[in-house]
């Protein structure tokens, strides 16, 4: 029961962090393509990507132990 709840939480975290990562990366690429004067920084995209990766690795480990 506890592992099911943890799996749901990590699955939702994986999806949300993945979407946030894609959004921030797309926004930064848009600034490059539109030749904006704003500074480009992929820090948020990288952080959300790492969090999504951590959630997915933990989900894989939990799925293989059951």
N, C-alpha and C positions, 0 to 999 in steps of 0.2 A: 504494500500500500504506500509506504513512504517512498519507495523507489519510483512508483508510478507518478506520484506528485512531483518528485524531483525531475523526472523525465519530461513532464509537461512544462514545468518552469524553464528548464534548460532548452527545450524545443522552441518555446515562445521567445526566449532570449536570443536564440540563434537566428530566428526569423527577423526579429526587430532590429538586432544589431547589424545583421546583413543588409537590411533595407536602408538603415541609416548610413552605413558605409558606402553603399552604392549612390545614395543621394548626395553625400558630401563630395565624393569623388567626381560625380557628374557636374556638380556646381563648380568645383575647381577647374575642371576641364572646360566648362562653358566660359569661365573667365579667361582662360588661355585662348580659346578659339575666337572670342569676341574682341580680343586684344584690349582688354580693360586695363586701366591704370592701377587697379587694386593688386595688392600683393597676393601671390598664390601660395597656399600652404595646405599640404595634404595631411596634416597632423590628425585632424578629427577622423578622416577616412581611415587612416592607419589604425588609430586606437579602436574604432568600432569594428574594424576588420579583425583585429587581434582578439577582441572580446567575443566575436562571433566564432572564431576559430577555437577558442578555449571551450566555449559551450559545445561545439560539435565534437571535439575530442573527448570531453567528459561523457557526452551522450554515447559515443561509440564504445567507450570503456564500460559504461553501465550496461549497454546492450549485450556486450560479449561476456559479461560475468553472470548474466541471468540464465 
